[in-house]
Amino acid sequence: MANLFFICSKNQWRSPTAELLFKNHPVHLAYSAGTSDKARIRISQKMIDRADIIFVMERKHQQLLKQRFDMTGKQLVVLDIEDNYQFNDQELVAILEEVLREYL
């Protein structure tokens, strides 16, 4: 079982939507957090350490992680999904299903 960690800015729309795709998944466990001080759930080193694969929505999230946390040995994937969607938006779900196909 792989721990998949999804990160966006405020952990309100994109990363929780990605996490929801993996609810009750038979192989992967997913969780999410945000990089902002105003995030619903704020990212921590403990969350990073627990992750097998870290997915960030934008390159700015990748840069923030590398500046603030020890990312040694972590697999980091940039999804390039801009902050243009609401939680569980059908277009966002379709994009996530496409880019995460090999994990779903």
Residue frames relative to the residue before (quaternion, step in Angstrom):
aa qw qx qy qz dx dy dz
M 1.0000 0.0000 0.0000 0.0000 0.00 0.00 0.00
A 0.2158 -0.7750 0.5844 0.1065 3.55 -0.91 0.97
N 0.3313 -0.7084 0.5899 0.2013 3.53 -1.13 0.78
L 0.1209 -0.7977 0.5905 0.0182 3.56 -0.56 1.24
F 0.1253 -0.8044 0.5805 0.0140 3.56 -0.73 1.14
F 0.1295 -0.8054 0.5778 0.0271 3.57 -0.65 1.19
I 0.0664 -0.8198 0.5683 -0.0255 3.55 -0.82 1.06
C 0.0547 0.7357 -0.6745 0.0261 3.52 -1.11 0.89
S 0.7517 -0.4068 0.2571 0.4510 3.60 -1.16 -0.34
K 0.8453 0.1446 -0.0393 0.5128 3.58 0.54 -1.16
N 0.3754 -0.7462 0.4746 0.2774 3.59 1.29 0.03
Q 0.4605 0.6765 -0.4518 0.3552 3.56 0.92 0.95
W 0.8341 0.2077 -0.0665 0.5066 3.58 0.88 -0.90
R 0.7920 0.3612 -0.2033 0.4483 3.57 0.40 -1.20
S 0.7462 0.4102 -0.2588 0.4560 3.59 0.58 -1.05
P 0.6470 0.4862 -0.3574 0.4662 3.68 0.94 -0.59
T 0.6001 0.5444 -0.3595 0.4629 3.59 1.13 -0.59
A 0.6480 0.5004 -0.3141 0.4807 3.59 0.97 -0.84
E 0.6347 0.5292 -0.3254 0.4596 3.58 0.96 -0.85
L 0.6486 0.5449 -0.3074 0.4334 3.58 0.95 -0.89
L 0.5924 0.5849 -0.3593 0.4217 3.60 1.10 -0.67
F 0.7453 0.4007 -0.2049 0.4920 3.57 1.13 -0.65
K 0.3447 0.7369 -0.5102 0.2792 3.59 1.24 0.23
N 0.8439 0.0552 -0.1058 0.5231 3.57 -0.82 1.07
H 0.2850 0.7607 -0.5284 0.2468 3.60 1.15 0.56
P 0.4797 -0.7128 0.4290 0.2789 3.62 -0.86 0.90
V 0.7740 0.3500 -0.1778 0.4967 3.61 1.14 -0.50
H 0.8055 0.2773 -0.1186 0.5100 3.60 0.89 -0.89
L 0.2344 -0.7105 0.6436 0.1612 3.50 -1.29 0.59
A 0.0936 -0.8148 0.5716 0.0233 3.59 -0.78 0.99
Y 0.0346 0.7555 -0.6540 0.0162 3.50 -1.25 0.63
S 0.2040 -0.7998 0.5586 0.0817 3.56 -1.23 0.38
A 0.0034 -0.7698 0.6382 -0.0040 3.52 -1.35 0.40
G 0.3602 -0.7269 0.5437 0.2150 3.54 -1.35 0.11
T 0.5087 -0.6674 0.4675 0.2780 3.53 -1.26 0.50
S 0.6059 0.5966 -0.3384 0.4031 3.59 1.19 -0.50
D 0.5702 -0.5688 0.4689 0.3625 3.56 -1.23 0.50
K 0.7015 0.4441 -0.2481 0.4991 3.58 1.23 -0.50
A 0.3536 0.7582 -0.4806 0.2631 3.59 1.26 0.23
R 0.5876 -0.5712 0.4536 0.3503 3.53 -1.17 0.71
I 0.7441 0.0153 -0.0024 0.6679 3.57 1.04 -0.90
R 0.2628 -0.7893 0.5387 0.1334 3.59 -0.63 1.13
I 0.5363 -0.6381 0.4626 0.3020 3.51 -1.06 0.87
S 0.0641 -0.7798 0.6220 0.0289 3.56 -1.16 0.70
Q 0.6412 -0.5103 0.3977 0.4126 3.56 -1.25 0.32
K 0.6076 0.5661 -0.3488 0.4343 3.58 1.04 -0.75
M 0.6451 0.5112 -0.3143 0.4731 3.60 1.01 -0.80
I 0.6428 0.5154 -0.3136 0.4722 3.56 0.99 -0.85
D 0.6609 0.5236 -0.3086 0.4401 3.56 0.89 -0.95
R 0.6622 0.5235 -0.2853 0.4539 3.59 1.08 -0.77
A 0.6409 0.5831 -0.3110 0.3904 3.59 1.15 -0.68
D 0.3268 -0.7007 0.5990 0.2083 3.51 -1.19 0.73
I 0.7747 0.0416 -0.0074 0.6309 3.57 1.08 -0.81
I 0.1729 -0.7774 0.5999 0.0761 3.55 -0.92 0.98
F 0.1241 -0.7791 0.6134 0.0354 3.55 -0.80 1.10
V 0.0834 -0.7778 0.6216 0.0403 3.57 -0.82 1.00
M 0.5175 -0.6743 0.4372 0.2939 3.56 -1.04 0.75
E 0.8110 0.0881 -0.0147 0.5782 3.59 1.03 -0.79
R 0.6590 -0.5186 0.3777 0.3925 3.57 -1.27 0.42
K 0.6013 0.5666 -0.3701 0.4248 3.61 1.06 -0.66
H 0.6201 0.5282 -0.3452 0.4662 3.60 1.10 -0.59
Q 0.6105 0.5451 -0.3316 0.4693 3.56 1.07 -0.78
Q 0.6706 0.5025 -0.2936 0.4600 3.58 0.89 -0.95
L 0.6514 0.5157 -0.3138 0.4596 3.58 0.96 -0.87
L 0.6411 0.5269 -0.3258 0.4530 3.57 0.94 -0.85
K 0.6849 0.4907 -0.2846 0.4574 3.57 0.87 -0.95
Q 0.6600 0.4997 -0.3061 0.4701 3.60 1.12 -0.62
R 0.7970 0.3784 -0.1566 0.4439 3.58 0.90 -0.95
F 0.8097 0.2565 -0.0909 0.5199 3.58 1.10 -0.62
D 0.5073 -0.5984 0.5183 0.3405 3.53 -1.33 0.35
M 0.0835 -0.8281 0.5542 -0.0110 3.55 -0.44 1.26
T 0.2565 0.8112 -0.4916 0.1857 3.58 1.28 0.29
G 0.8621 0.1019 -0.1137 0.4832 3.53 -0.82 1.10
K 0.5452 0.6315 -0.3974 0.3821 3.60 1.24 0.12
Q 0.3600 -0.6921 0.5833 0.2262 3.54 -1.07 0.83
L 0.0508 -0.8090 0.5845 -0.0366 3.56 -0.67 1.19
V 0.0773 -0.7989 0.5965 -0.0045 3.56 -0.80 1.09
V 0.2318 -0.7531 0.6022 0.1283 3.57 -0.85 1.03
L 0.2798 -0.8004 0.5140 0.1299 3.58 -0.65 1.16
D 0.2629 -0.7968 0.5010 0.2121 3.62 1.23 -0.39
I 0.4019 0.6666 -0.5150 0.3591 3.57 0.77 1.09
E 0.3170 -0.7801 0.5152 0.1598 3.55 -0.46 1.25
D 0.5789 -0.6082 0.4394 0.3191 3.54 -1.30 0.46
N 0.3268 0.7644 -0.4797 0.2808 3.57 0.61 1.22
Y 0.6928 0.4857 -0.2481 0.4719 3.59 1.26 0.10
Q 0.4196 -0.6529 0.5687 0.2725 3.53 -1.29 0.49
F 0.6943 -0.4527 0.3494 0.4369 3.57 -1.30 0.22
N 0.8682 0.0432 -0.0815 0.4876 3.54 -0.96 1.03
D 0.2263 0.7723 -0.5448 0.2356 3.59 1.18 0.59
Q 0.5273 -0.6779 0.4109 0.3057 3.59 -0.80 0.98
E 0.6286 0.5163 -0.3392 0.4725 3.60 1.06 -0.65
L 0.6348 0.5143 -0.3160 0.4823 3.59 1.02 -0.81
V 0.6364 0.5232 -0.3237 0.4653 3.60 0.92 -0.86
A 0.6581 0.5082 -0.3097 0.4613 3.60 0.91 -0.89
I 0.6461 0.5071 -0.3179 0.4736 3.61 0.95 -0.83
L 0.6709 0.4966 -0.2972 0.4636 3.57 0.88 -0.94
E 0.6391 0.5215 -0.3308 0.4584 3.59 0.95 -0.81
E 0.6471 0.5187 -0.3118 0.4637 3.57 1.05 -0.75
V 0.7527 0.4055 -0.2321 0.4639 3.60 0.70 -1.07
L 0.7347 0.3825 -0.2251 0.5130 3.61 1.19 -0.43
R 0.2409 0.8322 -0.4754 0.1532 3.56 1.30 0.23
E 0.6964 0.4890 -0.2975 0.4330 3.60 0.83 -0.88
Y 0.6791 0.4657 -0.2871 0.4894 3.61 1.22 -0.35
L 0.6353 0.5336 -0.3311 0.4495 3.58 1.12 -0.64
